[in-house]
């Protein structure tokens, strides 16, 4: 929607379309959750509150405060989002100071509502509270200064509220504390011991695009795997738009080509969903061409499954047989190429970390996080090993060790009782055992008794 990219929208009705979820559909996911008028907090709003820093986030265990301004449509949106959050285990509260996150849903119908919304956002920011904003105001004026560094839910994205809340509570890429993913990674590699390696997990194109150059530099660090999982889901821009994805095929291709150019040999894994309700045969052909173009060594293929409570769950499904046909076509394309055959004969440094599914080998990974199977000998587990690649299959390589294993971060294993990082001086123990001292003292007393 073009208006979303201008400073302000011309007409509030431009935000509402015939494709929107109706209030009746929204109420279907309420699960006995309602958003009621709230009493004024007895606690002073100026009372400082410590910022909620979550070292480990277990989704669905936090408490959320929901506040709504404006029209009935907004109230319906809030109830819909509250229902989704409650269905995923989150607790709702009317006491804002008991919550780890505020979900503020706004409206531009009346300027006083917008002013109150802005004041509430700034209050949350000043107290270090996690804030997610939704509704017309952030979508109509996305570049407003007071919305900087906040998670924003557009009026057409409310079905993704659970995902957005989870990412916000985790402090996605450090934005909530004024830092970024590259800054975090550079700090981590400073403390990772030699012989250990860091693997980045999954990221979506919108999150990685702004940090591509810096991430590419980090990938060259010897203690970071040259690997990234970037799910694209479809090669069709129309399907991506219907999925409410915030990126295009061109965005994804830019990520892949930039990283492969600046980090030669880098492994990029991706995901594909076959049979999304609006996917046509032409859309699927676009996906096939994308996968054939890049020939990803790791490709996770999934059939569409309707997630309850989402707009896609109410869409007309692609016939099951057609979904199976498309899944089979994509799977056959994936099986048609061999990603590791050209590496037979290479010498690689691998880190051994796991046991193979058949229990016959230890599993190691090279610098590109490609799987290398090595002999199942205890001396290799948890250590860096130099291997020669002797064979390759679709999903892994066989490695024959050609050197002694190296203990990660240490020159030799610690002896029992030794503490890592603590130097202990060896001293000759010249003390006499206590039992001998007692015996000698007893003999001395006996001699004195005899000569008295």
C-alpha positions as CSV (number, residue, x, y, z in Angstrom):
1,X,0.0,0.0,0.0
2,X,1.8,3.2,-1.2
3,X,0.3,5.4,1.5
4,X,2.2,3.5,4.1
5,X,5.4,5.0,2.8
6,X,4.4,8.7,3.0
7,X,4.6,10.7,6.1
8,X,0.8,10.8,6.5
9,X,-2.1,9.2,4.8
10,X,-4.7,11.3,3.1
11,X,-7.8,9.3,4.1
12,X,-8.2,6.9,7.0
13,X,-10.5,4.8,4.9
14,X,-7.6,4.0,2.6
15,X,-6.3,1.7,5.2
16,X,-9.4,-0.5,5.0
17,X,-10.1,-2.8,2.1
18,X,-12.6,-5.5,1.2
19,X,-9.9,-8.1,1.8
20,X,-9.7,-7.2,5.5
21,X,-10.8,-9.7,8.2
22,X,-14.3,-8.9,9.4
23,X,-15.1,-8.3,13.0
24,X,-17.0,-11.6,13.1
25,X,-14.0,-13.5,11.9
26,X,-11.8,-11.7,14.5
27,X,-14.1,-12.6,17.3
28,X,-13.8,-16.3,16.4
29,X,-10.3,-16.4,18.0
30,X,-11.1,-14.6,21.2
31,X,-11.0,-17.7,23.4
32,X,-12.8,-15.8,26.2
33,X,-10.4,-13.0,26.2
34,X,-11.8,-9.4,26.2
35,X,-10.2,-6.0,26.3
36,X,-12.1,-3.9,28.8
37,X,-11.8,-0.3,30.0
38,X,-9.1,0.0,32.6
39,X,-9.0,1.8,35.9
40,X,-6.3,4.4,36.3
41,X,-3.2,3.0,37.9
42,X,-2.9,3.7,41.6
43,X,0.9,3.5,41.1
44,X,2.5,6.7,40.0
45,X,3.3,6.8,36.3
46,X,6.5,8.5,37.1
47,X,7.7,5.6,39.2
48,X,10.9,4.1,37.7
49,X,10.7,0.5,36.4
50,X,13.7,-1.6,35.6
51,X,14.1,-2.6,32.0
52,X,13.0,-6.2,31.3
53,X,16.1,-7.9,30.0
54,X,15.4,-11.6,29.2
55,X,18.4,-13.8,29.0
56,X,16.3,-16.7,27.8
57,X,12.9,-16.4,26.3
58,X,10.4,-19.2,26.6
59,X,7.6,-18.2,24.3
60,X,4.1,-17.9,25.9
61,X,5.3,-17.4,29.5
62,X,5.3,-13.6,29.7
63,X,2.6,-11.0,30.7
64,X,1.3,-8.5,28.2
65,X,-0.6,-5.2,28.7
66,X,-2.9,-4.2,25.8
67,X,-4.3,-0.7,25.3
68,X,-6.5,0.5,22.5
69,X,-7.5,3.9,21.2
70,X,-10.2,4.9,18.7
71,X,-12.8,3.1,16.6
72,X,-14.7,-0.1,16.9
73,X,-12.5,-1.6,14.2
74,X,-9.4,-1.0,16.4
75,X,-11.1,-2.6,19.4
76,X,-11.9,-5.6,17.2
77,X,-8.2,-5.8,16.1
78,X,-7.1,-5.7,19.8
79,X,-9.4,-8.5,20.8
80,X,-8.2,-10.5,17.8
81,X,-4.6,-10.0,18.8
82,X,-5.3,-10.6,22.5
83,X,-7.0,-13.9,21.5
84,X,-4.0,-15.1,19.5
85,X,-1.6,-14.2,22.3
86,X,-3.7,-15.9,25.0
87,X,-4.0,-19.0,22.8
88,X,-0.2,-19.2,22.7
89,X,0.0,-19.0,26.5
90,X,0.6,-15.3,27.2
91,X,-1.0,-13.7,30.2
92,X,-2.9,-10.5,29.8
93,X,-3.0,-7.8,32.5
94,X,-4.7,-4.5,33.2
95,X,-1.7,-3.4,35.3
96,X,0.9,-2.0,32.8
97,X,3.7,-2.2,35.4
98,X,3.2,-5.9,35.8
99,X,3.8,-6.6,32.1
100,X,7.0,-7.4,30.3
101,X,5.5,-5.9,27.1
102,X,3.0,-3.2,26.1
103,X,0.9,-3.7,23.0
104,X,-0.5,-0.3,22.0
105,X,-3.1,-0.2,19.3
106,X,-3.8,3.3,17.9
107,X,-6.2,5.2,15.7
108,X,-6.0,8.5,13.7
109,X,-9.7,9.3,13.8
110,X,-9.2,11.8,16.6
111,X,-6.0,13.8,17.2
112,X,-6.4,13.5,21.0
113,X,-6.2,9.8,20.7
114,X,-3.0,10.1,18.7
115,X,-1.5,12.4,21.3
116,X,-2.4,10.0,24.1
117,X,-0.9,7.2,22.0
118,X,2.4,9.1,21.6
119,X,2.5,9.9,25.3
120,X,2.1,6.3,26.2
121,X,4.8,5.1,23.8
122,X,7.2,7.7,25.2
123,X,6.3,6.6,28.7
124,X,7.1,3.0,28.0
125,X,10.3,4.0,26.3
126,X,11.4,6.2,29.2
127,X,10.8,3.3,31.6
128,X,12.7,0.7,29.4
129,X,9.5,-1.4,28.7
130,X,9.3,-3.5,25.6
131,X,6.7,-1.8,23.3
132,X,4.9,-3.1,20.2
133,X,2.7,-0.5,18.3
134,X,-0.2,-1.4,16.1
135,X,-2.9,0.3,14.1
136,X,-3.4,3.3,11.9
137,X,-0.9,5.8,13.5
138,X,2.3,3.9,13.0
139,X,1.2,2.7,9.5
140,X,0.1,6.2,8.5
141,X,3.3,7.9,9.8
142,X,6.0,5.2,9.9
143,X,8.9,7.6,10.0
144,X,7.7,9.5,13.1
145,X,10.7,10.0,15.5
146,X,8.9,8.6,18.5
147,X,8.3,5.2,16.7
148,X,12.0,4.7,16.0
149,X,13.4,1.4,17.2
150,X,9.9,0.0,17.9
151,X,8.3,-3.1,16.6
152,X,5.4,-2.0,14.3
153,X,2.3,-4.1,13.4
154,X,0.5,-2.8,10.3
155,X,-3.3,-3.1,10.0
156,X,-2.9,-6.0,7.6
157,X,-0.3,-7.9,9.7
158,X,-2.1,-8.4,13.0
159,X,-2.2,-12.2,12.4
160,X,1.6,-12.1,12.9
161,X,1.3,-10.6,16.4
162,X,2.6,-13.7,18.2
163,X,5.7,-13.8,16.0
164,X,6.4,-10.1,16.5
165,X,5.9,-10.2,20.3
166,X,8.3,-13.2,20.6
167,X,11.0,-11.3,18.5
168,X,10.5,-8.1,20.5
169,X,10.9,-9.9,23.9
170,X,14.1,-11.5,22.7
171,X,15.3,-8.0,21.7
172,X,15.7,-8.7,18.0
173,X,19.3,-7.9,17.0
174,X,19.6,-5.6,20.0
175,X,17.5,-2.8,18.5
176,X,15.6,-2.3,21.8
177,X,18.9,-1.4,23.5
178,X,20.4,0.7,20.7
179,X,22.8,-2.0,19.3
180,X,22.8,-4.4,16.4
181,X,23.4,-8.0,15.4
182,X,26.9,-7.2,14.0
183,X,27.9,-5.5,17.2
184,X,26.8,-8.5,19.2
185,X,28.7,-10.9,16.9
186,X,31.9,-9.0,17.1
187,X,31.7,-9.0,20.9
188,X,31.1,-12.8,20.8
189,X,34.0,-13.7,18.6
190,X,36.3,-11.9,21.0
191,X,35.6,-14.5,23.7
192,X,35.1,-17.7,21.6
193,X,38.2,-19.9,22.3
194,X,40.4,-21.0,19.4
195,X,39.1,-24.3,18.1
196,X,35.5,-23.5,18.7
197,X,33.0,-22.1,16.1
198,X,29.9,-20.0,16.2
199,X,26.9,-20.7,13.9
200,X,24.3,-18.1,13.1
201,X,20.8,-19.5,13.1
202,X,17.8,-18.4,11.0
203,X,17.1,-14.8,9.8
204,X,14.6,-13.3,7.4
205,X,15.6,-11.1,4.5
206,X,14.2,-7.8,6.0
207,X,16.3,-8.3,9.1
208,X,19.6,-9.1,7.4
209,X,19.4,-6.7,4.5
210,X,20.6,-3.6,6.4
211,X,23.6,-5.5,7.9
212,X,24.7,-7.5,4.8
213,X,28.2,-5.9,4.4
214,X,29.1,-6.3,8.1
215,X,27.7,-9.8,8.3
216,X,29.9,-10.8,5.3
217,X,32.9,-9.5,7.2
218,X,32.1,-11.5,10.3
219,X,31.7,-14.6,8.2
220,X,35.4,-14.4,7.4
221,X,36.3,-14.8,11.0
222,X,37.9,-18.2,11.6
223,X,35.7,-18.9,14.6
224,X,32.4,-18.3,12.7
225,X,30.8,-20.8,10.3
226,X,30.2,-19.5,6.8
227,X,26.6,-20.5,7.0
228,X,23.2,-18.8,7.1
229,X,19.6,-20.0,7.0
230,X,17.4,-17.5,5.1
231,X,13.8,-18.8,4.5
232,X,12.3,-17.5,1.3
233,X,9.1,-19.6,1.3
234,X,8.2,-18.8,-2.3
235,X,9.8,-17.5,-5.5
236,X,6.6,-15.6,-6.4
237,X,6.2,-11.9,-5.4
238,X,2.5,-12.3,-5.5
239,X,2.5,-15.3,-3.1
240,X,5.0,-13.5,-0.8
241,X,2.6,-10.5,-0.7
242,X,-0.4,-12.8,0.1
243,X,1.7,-14.3,2.9
244,X,2.2,-10.8,4.2
245,X,6.0,-11.2,3.9
246,X,7.9,-7.9,4.1
247,X,10.3,-8.7,1.3
248,X,10.3,-9.6,-2.4
249,X,12.1,-12.2,-4.5
250,X,14.6,-9.5,-5.5
251,X,15.4,-8.8,-1.8
252,X,16.1,-12.5,-1.2
253,X,18.2,-12.8,-4.4
254,X,20.3,-9.8,-3.3
255,X,21.0,-11.4,0.0
256,X,22.1,-14.7,-1.6
257,X,24.2,-13.1,-4.3
258,X,25.9,-10.6,-2.0
259,X,26.9,-13.2,0.5
260,X,28.1,-15.7,-2.1
261,X,30.1,-13.0,-3.8
262,X,31.7,-11.6,-0.6
263,X,32.0,-15.0,1.2
264,X,33.1,-17.5,-1.5
265,X,31.8,-21.0,-0.8
266,X,29.3,-19.9,1.8
267,X,26.4,-22.2,2.6
268,X,22.9,-20.7,2.4
269,X,19.9,-22.8,3.4
270,X,16.3,-21.9,2.7
271,X,12.7,-23.0,3.2
272,X,9.9,-23.4,0.6
273,X,6.1,-23.7,1.3
274,X,4.3,-25.7,-1.5
275,X,0.6,-25.1,-2.0
276,X,-0.1,-21.8,-0.3
277,X,-3.8,-21.1,-1.0
278,X,-3.2,-18.4,-3.6
279,X,-0.3,-20.2,-5.3
280,X,-1.0,-20.7,-9.0
281,X,0.9,-23.0,-11.4
282,X,2.8,-20.0,-12.7
283,X,3.7,-19.0,-9.1
284,X,5.1,-22.4,-8.4
285,X,7.1,-22.3,-11.7
286,X,8.7,-19.1,-10.3
287,X,9.7,-21.0,-7.2
288,X,11.2,-23.9,-9.2
289,X,13.3,-21.5,-11.2
290,X,14.5,-19.8,-8.1
291,X,15.6,-23.1,-6.5
292,X,17.2,-24.3,-9.8
293,X,19.1,-21.0,-10.1
294,X,20.8,-21.2,-6.7
295,X,20.8,-25.0,-6.1
296,X,20.8,-24.7,-2.3
297,X,22.7,-27.5,-0.6
298,X,20.0,-27.4,2.2
299,X,16.4,-27.0,1.1
300,X,13.6,-27.6,3.5
301,X,10.3,-28.3,1.6
302,X,7.0,-28.1,3.5
303,X,3.4,-28.4,2.3
304,X,1.1,-25.6,3.4
305,X,-0.7,-26.1,6.7
306,X,-3.5,-23.8,7.8
307,X,-2.5,-22.2,11.1
308,X,-5.7,-21.6,13.1
309,X,-6.7,-18.0,13.6
310,X,-4.8,-16.7,10.5
311,X,-6.4,-15.3,7.4
312,X,-4.8,-18.0,5.3
313,X,-6.7,-20.6,7.2
314,X,-9.9,-19.3,5.8
315,X,-8.7,-19.1,2.2
316,X,-9.7,-21.7,-0.5
317,X,-7.1,-24.4,-0.4
318,X,-5.1,-25.7,-3.4
319,X,-6.3,-29.3,-4.0
320,X,-4.3,-31.8,-2.0
321,X,-3.2,-33.8,-5.1
322,X,-1.9,-30.7,-6.7
323,X,0.1,-29.8,-3.5
324,X,1.6,-33.3,-3.5
325,X,2.5,-33.0,-7.2
326,X,4.3,-29.7,-6.6
327,X,6.1,-31.0,-3.6
328,X,7.3,-34.0,-5.6
329,X,8.5,-31.8,-8.4
330,X,10.5,-29.6,-6.1
331,X,11.9,-32.6,-4.3
332,X,13.0,-34.2,-7.5
333,X,14.8,-31.0,-8.5
334,X,16.6,-30.9,-5.1
335,X,17.7,-34.5,-5.5
336,X,18.9,-34.0,-9.0
337,X,22.2,-32.2,-8.1
338,X,25.2,-33.2,-6.0
339,X,26.5,-30.3,-3.8
340,X,29.7,-31.9,-2.4
341,X,31.1,-34.2,-5.2
342,X,33.7,-31.6,-6.3
343,X,35.2,-31.6,-2.7
344,X,36.5,-35.2,-2.8
345,X,40.3,-35.1,-2.2
346,X,40.2,-31.8,-0.3
347,X,41.9,-31.4,3.1
348,X,39.6,-29.7,5.7
349,X,39.6,-28.7,9.3
350,X,36.4,-30.0,11.0
351,X,34.9,-29.7,14.4
352,X,33.4,-33.0,15.8
353,X,30.2,-32.4,17.8
354,X,27.6,-35.2,17.3
355,X,26.8,-38.8,16.5
356,X,25.2,-39.8,13.2
357,X,21.6,-41.1,13.1
358,X,22.8,-44.6,12.4
359,X,25.2,-44.4,15.3
360,X,28.1,-45.6,13.1
361,X,30.0,-42.3,12.8
362,X,30.8,-39.1,14.6
363,X,29.4,-36.0,12.9
364,X,31.7,-33.0,12.2
365,X,31.3,-29.8,10.3
366,X,33.8,-27.9,8.2
367,X,34.1,-24.1,8.0
368,X,31.0,-23.9,5.7
369,X,28.9,-26.0,8.2
370,X,28.8,-28.8,5.7
371,X,28.4,-32.2,7.4
372,X,31.5,-34.5,7.4
373,X,31.4,-38.0,8.9
374,X,34.5,-39.3,10.7
375,X,35.3,-42.6,12.4
376,X,33.5,-43.1,15.7
377,X,36.5,-42.9,18.1
378,X,36.2,-41.2,21.4
379,X,39.4,-39.3,20.9
380,X,37.8,-37.2,18.2
381,X,34.6,-36.0,20.0
382,X,34.6,-32.3,20.8
383,X,37.9,-31.6,19.0
384,X,39.2,-30.1,15.8
385,X,40.4,-32.7,13.3
386,X,42.2,-32.4,10.0
387,X,40.6,-34.8,7.5
388,X,40.9,-35.7,3.8
389,X,37.6,-36.0,2.1
390,X,37.3,-39.5,0.6
391,X,33.7,-39.6,-0.6
392,X,30.6,-37.5,-0.9
393,X,26.8,-38.1,-0.9
394,X,23.8,-35.8,-1.3
395,X,23.8,-34.7,2.3
396,X,27.4,-35.3,3.7
397,X,31.0,-36.1,3.0
398,X,33.3,-38.8,4.5
399,X,36.5,-37.6,6.2
400,X,39.6,-39.6,7.0
401,X,41.6,-38.1,9.8
402,X,45.2,-37.4,8.8
403,X,46.5,-35.7,12.0
404,X,46.1,-35.9,15.7
405,X,42.9,-34.2,17.1
406,X,43.3,-30.8,18.6
407,X,41.5,-29.9,21.9
408,X,39.3,-26.9,21.3
409,X,40.8,-23.9,23.0
410,X,43.4,-25.9,24.9
411,X,46.8,-27.4,24.2
412,X,46.0,-30.5,26.2
413,X,43.1,-31.8,28.3
414,X,43.0,-30.7,31.9
415,X,44.0,-33.1,34.6
416,X,41.6,-34.0,37.3
417,X,41.4,-31.2,39.8
418,X,42.8,-28.5,37.5
419,X,40.8,-25.4,36.8
420,X,40.7,-23.8,33.3
421,X,42.6,-20.5,33.2
422,X,44.2,-20.9,36.6
423,X,47.9,-21.6,36.7
424,X,49.0,-23.8,39.6
425,X,52.6,-23.9,40.8
426,X,53.9,-27.4,41.5
427,X,55.4,-27.5,44.9
428,X,57.2,-30.4,46.7
429,X,55.1,-31.7,49.5
430,X,57.4,-32.0,52.5
431,X,54.7,-32.2,55.2
432,X,54.6,-35.2,57.5
433,X,51.2,-37.1,57.7
434,X,49.3,-36.4,60.9
435,X,49.1,-40.1,62.0
436,X,52.9,-40.3,62.0
437,X,53.2,-37.1,64.1
438,X,50.8,-38.5,66.7
439,X,52.7,-41.8,66.8
440,X,56.0,-40.0,67.2
441,X,54.6,-37.9,70.0
442,X,53.3,-41.0,71.8
443,X,56.7,-42.7,71.6
444,X,58.3,-39.5,73.0
445,X,56.0,-39.5,76.0
446,X,56.6,-43.2,76.6
447,X,60.4,-42.6,76.7
448,X,60.0,-39.8,79.2
449,X,57.9,-42.0,81.4
450,X,60.5,-44.8,81.4
451,X,63.3,-42.5,82.5
452,X,61.5,-40.7,85.3
